[in-house]
Amino acid sequence: MIATICLVASPSLWGQAIEIDVPPSVEQGKRFRVVYAVESEQVQLTRGPELTGLELLYGPVEGYSQSTVITNGRMVQKSYSTYTYTLVALGSGTAKLSPIVLLVDGKEVKSKGVNIKVLPPETAASSDAHFMYQVSTPNRSTYYEQEAIPVSYRFYGSRGYEFYREVKALEFEGFLSLDLRDNQSVTQLVHEQIKGRNYLMAELNKLLLYPQRTGELTIPSHGILFRTPKPPTPSDPFGSLETRQIASQEQKIKVVPLPSEGRPEDFTGAVGQFTLSSQVNTKTPRTGEILAIKLIIEGSGNLKIAQMPRPSFDRAFENYDPEDQYEFQIDGGKLREQRTITYTLIPRKVGEYIIPPIKFSYFDPSSGRYITRSGEGYRIEVAQGKETQQTVISTGTDAASGVSAIALPLDREEGSRVWAGEILLRLMIYPLLYLVLALLGYVVYLLLRRRDAFRADGARYHASRANAVALKRLRRAKQLLDVGSEESFYQELLAALWGYLGDKLQLPLSELNRESIAQILSARGVPEETIAACTEVLDMVEFARFAPGSATDKMQEAYAHATEAIASIEDYKFTL
């Protein structure tokens, strides 16, 4: 019901929406226009906008327009009513237009309010640069190794332009990079004033760079091609587009190593500002059940490439490789990272165990020191679970001893002996499976090859299928008998008999007759009474075929004799 209401109501609601055409930013003292449009002819303005920081020069001017759209051969015409205001901004900052109210087809429709950014008037001379391309970094020249460095490539234009393409893709030697743009296919334009000139800025690249070595590194320059309108000339009164190239300046930075003083033993290379928390799915697991401990690290830095803690657990727990998930988002131009590490354990013994807090150490560039944070410790009480089948855990490394070995079944008591052949069997099971599959494939190949060779001998193949073909024709003859189609019945019955004998005896149709059939059957040791029955049924069917008006019982008798003759020859297994 809700879907139906939406489908019915949507066209009328869309038609009554008020569209607003307004520039996102303007310059103080310069006039501009704001146009309100609604798709309807019956429109009346009941309340205009209230202006804050703006002065009305002219309006509202009522207008009317039509548009035609052709989609897949279907033409749609739309009619718009418009109200145009000519305004001027009084001062820099933010100007506001309150919502307007229109009476559309007898119903009140309210627009959205509008905020407009107002830039101060330009004070720079006309000789200042019209286009700039700059690389922006923090106001520093020295960074720590692995420290996240925000880098932004920004293009500024004081007049109209459009992008063409990159001269060369960016390459960062000595850095790892992370792209921070929310939508890489869309470039937002923002008004900014630099040195008294108003520019329309586009942020073409926004990244985090992670220095991978110490010494002097270079943030490279980047070049682009763009088009800008040329002013009209006597030879080109309408003007044209001019393609230009511009590049940013490269920047040199100094990268210093992380200090060795105060470095924790468990430090794994994380640099930034982070917080840490931990969770456990249960504190009272049973043997054989999963115990999952989550370590959640949040903050901003090089969390994506830093190594995570690898704690050791009691030998009473089977320890799997941890699951590692990384997520990030851009909030107000700043990077927020989260990394979740899930440690999966399987208790093997009943008892009470203490899992100590998991520690995470990182270097904070803002304070220049190492910080260690700890999760929560847990007291785990393991109860007896159900007896499980001997599930074998994959080969791994014991976290406490560092010794690599084949894991035993979960229900094997610690310290029990392992039969020597058991390990050998585990090591051989997979190669044996491959060998079995290879032999099975070879047998299938031989069977298919034999089938193809048999089919290649057409006479033998048809002889082997003689009975199946005859039975199919006899079933069709029985259907004709049931409906009383006499002529078609005898034709199908003769086709079944002659076809069976020709395929069975491997004789071509040109050599197939009563004499040849009797001679071949006799030569192959078929009894004389069977041969006589076969020839008699052929005579019977041939005679009945040319004696119209045969009784139904005669058709039944011919069908029965034909079936018996084929069965008698099929039962006698002579050599083909």
C-alpha positions in Angstrom: 0.0 0.0 0.0 2.8 2.4 0.9 4.6 1.6 -2.4 1.4 2.3 -4.4 0.9 5.7 -2.6 4.5 6.7 -3.3 4.2 5.8 -7.0 0.9 7.8 -7.3 2.0 10.8 -5.3 5.6 11.1 -6.5 4.9 12.8 -9.9 2.7 15.5 -8.3 5.2 16.1 -5.6 8.1 16.3 -8.0 6.2 18.7 -10.2 5.6 21.1 -7.3 9.2 21.2 -6.1 10.8 24.6 -6.3 14.2 24.7 -8.0 16.7 27.4 -7.1 19.4 28.7 -9.4 21.9 30.6 -7.2 25.7 31.0 -7.3 27.5 29.3 -4.4 29.6 32.5 -3.8 29.7 36.1 -5.0 31.9 39.1 -4.7 30.9 42.1 -2.5 29.4 44.9 -4.5 28.8 42.9 -7.7 25.2 42.1 -8.8 24.0 38.6 -9.4 20.7 36.8 -10.0 18.6 34.2 -8.1 16.0 32.3 -10.1 13.1 30.3 -8.5 11.4 27.9 -10.9 8.5 25.5 -10.5 7.0 23.0 -13.0 3.5 24.4 -13.4 1.6 27.2 -15.2 -0.8 28.0 -12.3 1.6 29.7 -9.9 1.2 32.7 -7.7 3.9 34.3 -5.4 2.4 34.6 -1.9 5.6 35.5 0.1 9.0 36.6 -1.2 12.4 35.9 0.4 13.7 38.0 3.3 17.2 39.3 2.6 20.1 39.3 5.1 23.3 41.0 3.9 21.8 41.6 0.5 20.1 44.4 -1.3 17.3 44.0 -3.9 18.0 45.8 -7.1 15.2 44.5 -9.3 12.5 42.0 -9.1 10.7 39.7 -8.8 10.3 39.3 -12.6 7.8 36.7 -13.6 8.7 34.5 -16.5 7.5 31.4 -18.3 9.5 28.8 -20.2 9.0 25.4 -21.9 11.4 22.5 -22.4 11.1 19.4 -24.6 13.0 16.2 -23.7 13.1 13.1 -26.0 14.0 9.8 -24.3 14.0 6.5 -26.2 11.7 8.1 -28.8 9.3 9.4 -26.2 8.8 13.2 -26.1 8.0 14.9 -22.8 7.2 18.6 -22.7 7.6 20.6 -19.4 6.4 24.1 -18.6 8.1 26.2 -15.9 7.0 29.4 -14.1 10.0 31.5 -12.9 10.6 34.4 -10.5 13.9 36.2 -10.9 15.6 38.5 -8.4 18.6 40.8 -9.1 20.6 41.3 -5.9 23.9 42.8 -4.7 25.9 41.7 -1.6 26.5 44.5 0.9 29.4 43.0 2.9 31.8 40.0 3.0 30.8 36.9 5.0 27.6 34.9 4.6 24.4 36.3 3.1 21.0 34.6 3.5 17.7 34.3 1.6 14.8 33.0 3.6 12.4 30.5 2.0 9.7 31.8 -0.4 6.1 30.5 -0.6 4.3 29.9 -3.9 0.7 28.9 -4.5 1.0 26.0 -7.0 -2.2 24.6 -8.5 -4.1 25.8 -5.4 -1.5 24.4 -2.9 1.1 26.2 -0.9 4.7 25.1 -1.7 7.7 26.3 0.3 11.3 26.5 -1.0 14.5 25.9 0.9 16.5 28.7 2.5 19.8 29.7 0.8 23.2 30.7 2.2 25.6 32.5 -0.1 29.3 33.0 0.6 30.4 36.7 -0.1 34.0 37.4 -0.8 35.5 40.9 -0.2 36.3 42.9 -3.4 39.6 42.3 -5.1 42.5 44.6 -4.2 45.2 43.1 -6.3 46.4 44.7 -9.5 45.3 43.2 -12.8 48.9 42.1 -13.5 48.7 39.4 -10.7 48.6 35.7 -11.8 45.3 34.5 -13.0 46.2 30.8 -12.4 48.2 29.0 -9.7 48.9 25.4 -8.9 50.3 24.7 -5.4 51.2 21.8 -3.2 50.2 22.4 0.4 51.7 20.6 3.4 51.9 21.4 7.2 54.1 24.4 8.0 57.1 22.2 8.9 60.3 21.0 7.3 61.2 18.1 9.5 59.2 14.9 10.1 59.7 11.5 11.7 60.0 8.3 9.8 56.5 6.7 9.3 54.7 9.9 10.4 51.6 10.7 8.4 52.1 13.9 6.3 48.9 15.5 4.8 49.6 16.7 1.3 47.1 18.6 -1.0 47.6 19.7 -4.6 45.3 22.7 -5.3 44.6 24.6 -8.5 43.5 28.3 -8.4 41.9 30.2 -11.3 40.6 33.8 -11.2 38.6 33.3 -14.4 36.8 30.4 -16.1 38.7 27.2 -16.8 38.1 23.5 -17.3 40.5 20.6 -16.7 42.0 18.6 -19.5 44.3 15.9 -18.2 47.4 15.2 -16.1 50.8 15.7 -17.7 52.2 12.8 -15.8 50.9 10.7 -12.9 52.2 11.4 -9.4 55.0 9.2 -8.2 56.2 9.4 -4.6 59.7 7.9 -4.2 60.5 7.0 -0.6 56.8 7.3 0.5 53.7 5.1 0.9 50.6 7.0 0.1 46.9 6.9 1.0 44.3 8.9 -1.1 41.9 10.9 1.1 39.4 12.1 -1.5 35.8 11.1 -0.7 34.8 10.9 -4.4 37.7 10.7 -6.8 35.5 11.3 -9.9 34.1 14.6 -8.6 36.1 17.8 -7.9 34.4 20.4 -5.7 35.1 24.1 -6.5 35.6 26.5 -3.6 36.0 30.3 -3.6 39.1 31.6 -1.9 40.8 35.0 -1.8 44.6 35.1 -1.9 46.7 38.3 -1.8 43.6 40.4 -2.6 42.5 38.3 -5.6 39.4 36.0 -5.7 40.0 32.5 -7.0 38.0 29.4 -7.7 40.0 26.6 -6.0 39.9 22.9 -7.0 41.6 20.3 -4.8 43.0 17.8 -7.4 44.8 15.5 -5.0 44.6 15.0 -1.3 46.8 12.4 0.3 48.6 11.1 3.4 52.3 10.3 2.8 54.3 8.0 5.1 58.1 8.4 4.8 59.8 5.0 4.5 63.4 6.1 5.0 65.3 8.9 6.7 67.2 11.7 5.1 66.0 14.3 2.5 62.9 13.3 0.5 61.1 15.2 -2.2 57.4 15.8 -2.5 57.2 15.9 -6.3 55.7 18.6 -8.5 52.6 17.8 -10.6 51.6 19.2 -13.9 48.2 19.4 -15.6 46.7 20.7 -18.8 43.6 23.0 -18.6 41.5 25.0 -21.0 40.5 28.6 -20.5 38.5 31.0 -22.8 40.4 33.4 -25.0 39.2 37.0 -25.2 37.4 37.8 -28.5 39.5 39.4 -31.3 38.6 40.9 -34.6 39.5 37.6 -36.3 37.7 35.6 -33.7 34.8 37.6 -32.4 33.2 34.7 -30.5 36.4 33.7 -28.7 37.8 30.1 -28.3 39.4 27.8 -25.8 43.1 28.0 -25.1 45.0 24.9 -23.8 47.6 25.8 -21.2 50.0 23.8 -18.9 50.9 24.6 -15.3 52.8 22.7 -12.6 53.3 22.9 -8.9 56.7 23.4 -7.2 58.4 20.4 -5.6 59.1 20.5 -1.9 62.0 19.2 0.1 61.5 17.7 3.6 63.9 16.2 6.1 63.0 12.8 7.7 64.6 11.8 11.0 64.6 8.4 12.6 62.4 7.5 15.5 64.3 8.0 18.8 65.7 4.9 20.5 65.5 6.3 24.0 62.4 5.1 25.8 61.4 2.7 23.0 59.2 -0.1 24.4 60.2 -3.7 23.6 56.8 -4.4 22.0 56.9 -1.3 19.7 56.0 -2.4 16.2 56.2 0.8 14.2 52.9 2.6 14.9 53.2 6.4 14.6 50.3 8.8 15.4 47.7 9.4 18.1 45.6 6.4 19.1 43.2 5.0 21.7 42.7 1.3 22.5 39.9 -0.8 23.9 39.1 -4.6 24.0 36.1 -6.9 24.1 35.5 -10.6 24.8 32.6 -12.7 23.5 32.3 -14.8 26.7 34.1 -15.3 30.0 32.7 -18.7 30.6 33.3 -20.8 27.5 33.2 -24.6 27.3 36.0 -26.8 26.0 35.8 -26.9 22.2 33.9 -23.6 21.9 35.3 -20.4 20.4 36.7 -17.7 22.7 37.1 -14.4 20.7 39.0 -11.4 22.0 38.7 -8.2 20.0 41.3 -5.4 20.2 40.0 -2.1 18.8 42.5 0.7 17.9 41.3 4.1 16.8 43.0 7.3 15.9 45.0 9.0 13.1 48.4 8.1 11.8 49.9 5.1 10.0 47.5 2.6 11.5 47.0 1.0 8.1 50.6 -0.1 7.6 51.7 -0.6 11.3 52.2 -4.1 12.6 49.7 -5.2 15.3 50.4 -6.9 18.6 50.9 -10.6 18.6 50.3 -11.7 22.2 51.0 -15.2 23.6 48.3 -17.2 25.3 48.2 -20.1 27.7 49.0 -23.5 26.1 45.5 -24.6 27.3 44.1 -22.7 24.3 44.4 -23.5 20.7 45.5 -20.3 19.0 44.4 -19.4 15.4 45.8 -16.6 13.2 44.1 -13.3 14.2 41.5 -11.7 11.9 42.5 -8.1 11.0 40.1 -5.5 9.7 41.0 -1.9 8.7 38.5 1.0 8.1 39.0 4.7 7.6 36.8 7.8 7.0 37.4 11.5 6.2 35.7 13.8 8.7 36.1 17.5 8.0 39.2 16.8 6.0 40.8 14.8 8.8 41.6 11.1 8.7 39.9 8.8 11.3 41.2 5.2 11.3 40.0 2.1 13.1 41.7 -1.3 13.1 40.0 -4.3 14.7 42.0 -7.4 15.5 40.1 -10.5 16.6 42.1 -13.3 18.4 40.3 -16.6 18.2 41.1 -19.2 20.8 39.7 -22.8 21.5 39.9 -23.9 25.1 41.2 -27.5 25.4 41.1 -28.0 29.2 38.8 -27.3 32.0 39.9 -24.7 34.6 40.4 -21.0 35.4 42.8 -18.9 33.4 43.9 -15.3 33.4 44.3 -13.6 30.0 46.5 -10.5 30.7 45.8 -7.1 29.1 47.0 -6.8 25.5 49.4 -3.9 25.1 49.9 -1.6 22.1 52.8 0.9 21.9 53.1 3.8 19.5 55.2 6.9 18.9 53.4 10.3 19.2 55.1 12.9 16.9 53.4 15.8 18.6 54.9 15.0 22.0 58.0 13.3 20.7 57.7 10.3 23.0 56.5 6.7 23.1 53.1 5.8 24.6 51.9 2.4 25.7 48.2 1.6 26.0 46.6 -1.6 27.4 43.3 -3.3 26.9 41.4 -5.1 29.6 42.5 -8.3 31.2 40.1 -11.2 31.6 39.5 -14.1 34.0 38.2 -17.0 32.0 36.4 -20.0 33.5 36.4 -23.0 31.2 33.7 -25.6 31.7 33.6 -29.1 30.3 32.0 -29.1 26.8 30.5 -32.0 24.8 32.9 -34.7 23.6 33.9 -33.5 20.1 35.1 -35.5 17.2 38.8 -35.5 16.5 39.0 -32.2 14.6 42.5 -31.6 13.4 43.8 -28.0 13.7 46.0 -26.8 10.8 49.7 -26.7 11.1 50.9 -23.6 13.0 53.4 -22.2 15.4 52.9 -22.3 19.2 52.8 -18.7 20.4 54.5 -19.5 23.7 57.3 -21.9 22.6 57.8 -20.7 19.0 58.0 -24.3 17.9 56.2 -25.3 14.7 54.4 -28.6 14.9 51.3 -30.5 13.6 48.5 -29.8 15.9 46.8 -32.7 17.7 43.1 -33.4 17.8 41.2 -31.2 20.3 40.2 -34.1 22.6 43.7 -35.6 22.8 45.1 -35.4 26.3 48.2 -33.3 26.6 51.3 -35.5 26.9 49.7 -38.6 25.3 51.7 -40.4 22.7 51.1 -40.1 19.0 51.2 -43.3 16.9 54.1 -42.8 14.4 51.9 -44.0 11.5 49.3 -41.3 12.3 51.6 -38.4 11.4 52.7 -40.3 8.3 49.1 -40.9 7.3 48.3 -37.2 7.7 51.2 -36.3 5.5 50.3 -38.8 2.8 46.5 -38.3 2.7 46.6 -35.4 0.2 49.1 -37.0 -2.3 47.0 -40.2 -2.2 43.8 -38.2 -3.0 45.6 -36.7 -6.1 46.7 -40.2 -7.2 43.1 -41.5 -6.8 41.7 -38.6 -8.8 44.3 -39.2 -11.6 43.5 -42.9 -11.8 39.8 -42.2 -11.9 40.3 -39.7 -14.7 42.3 -42.3 -16.7 39.5 -44.9 -16.3 36.9 -42.4 -17.5 39.2 -41.6 -20.5 39.4 -45.3 -21.4 35.7 -45.8 -21.2 35.0 -42.7 -23.4 37.6 -43.9 -25.9 36.0 -47.4 -26.1 32.6 -45.8 -26.6 33.8 -43.6 -29.4 35.6 -46.6 -31.1 32.4 -48.7 -30.8 30.3 -45.9 -32.4 32.8 -45.6 -35.2 31.9 -49.2 -36.3 28.4 -48.2 -37.6 27.2 -51.8 -38.2 28.1 -53.1 -34.8 26.7 -50.0 -33.2 23.3 -50.3 -34.9 23.2 -54.0 -34.2 23.7 -53.3 -30.5 20.8 -50.9 -30.5 18.5 -52.9 -32.8 16.2 -54.1 -30.0 15.8 -50.6 -28.5 14.9 -49.1 -31.9 12.4 -52.0 -32.6 10.7 -51.5 -29.2 10.3 -47.8 -29.9 8.6 -48.6 -33.2 6.4 -51.3 -31.6 5.2 -48.8 -29.0 4.3 -46.4 -31.8 2.5 -49.3 -33.7 0.5 -50.1 -30.5 -0.7 -46.5 -30.3 -1.9 -46.7 -33.9 -3.6 -50.0 -33.2 -5.5 -48.4 -30.3 -6.8 -45.6 -32.4 -7.7 -48.0 -35.3 -5.4 -46.5 -37.9 -4.9 -49.7 -39.9 -2.7 -48.6 -42.8 -0.3 -46.6 -40.6 -0.3 -49.5 -38.1 1.0 -52.1 -40.6 3.5 -49.6 -42.0 5.0 -49.1 -38.6 4.9 -52.8 -37.8 6.8 -53.7 -41.0 9.3 -50.9 -40.3 9.9 -52.4 -36.9 10.4 -55.9 -38.3 12.6 -55.1 -41.3 14.5 -52.4 -39.3 15.3 -54.8 -36.5 16.4 -57.7 -38.8 18.6 -55.3 -40.9 20.3 -53.8 -37.9 20.6 -57.2 -36.1 22.0 -59.1 -39.1 24.1 -56.1 -40.3 22.4 -56.2 -43.8 21.8 -53.2 -46.0 18.2 -52.6 -47.1 19.1 -53.5 -50.7 20.0 -57.1 -49.6 17.2 -57.6 -47.1 14.5 -60.2 -48.1 13.0 -63.4 -46.8 15.6 -65.7 -48.4 18.6 -63.7 -47.1 17.2 -63.5 -43.7 16.5 -67.3 -43.5 19.9 -68.1 -44.9 21.9 -65.9 -42.4 19.8 -67.0 -39.4 20.3 -70.7 -40.3 24.1 -70.1 -40.9 24.4 -68.7 -37.4 22.6 -71.6 -35.8 19.2 -70.2 -35.2 16.6 -73.1 -34.9 14.4 -73.7 -37.9 11.1 -73.1 -36.0 12.3 -69.6 -35.0 13.2 -68.8 -38.6 9.9 -70.1 -39.8 8.0 -68.0 -37.2 9.9 -64.9 -38.3 9.2 -65.4 -42.0 5.6 -66.3 -41.4 5.0 -63.0 -39.5 6.5 -61.1 -42.3 4.1 -62.8 -44.8 1.2 -62.2 -42.4 1.9 -58.5 -42.1 2.6 -58.0 -45.8 -0.7 -59.8 -46.7 -2.8 -57.9 -44.2 -1.3 -54.6 -45.4 -2.7 -55.2 -48.9 -6.0 -56.7 -47.7 -8.1 -53.6 -46.6 -10.8 -54.0 -44.1 -8.9 -56.4 -41.9 -10.6 -57.0 -38.6 -9.2 -55.6 -35.4 -8.4 -59.1 -34.0 -6.2 -59.7 -37.1 -4.2 -56.5 -36.2 -3.9 -57.7 -32.6 -2.7 -61.1 -33.9 -0.1 -59.5 -36.2 1.2 -57.3 -33.4 1.5 -60.2 -31.0 3.4 -62.4 -33.6 5.7 -59.6 -34.5 6.6 -59.0 -30.8 7.2 -62.7 -30.2 9.4 -63.0 -33.3 11.6 -60.1 -32.3 11.8 -61.4 -28.7 12.7 -65.0 -29.9 15.6 -63.7 -32.0 16.8 -61.3 -29.3 16.8 -64.2 -26.7 19.0 -66.3 -29.0 22.5 -64.8 -28.4 24.3 -65.6 -31.7 27.6 -63.9 -32.6 27.4 -60.7 -34.6 
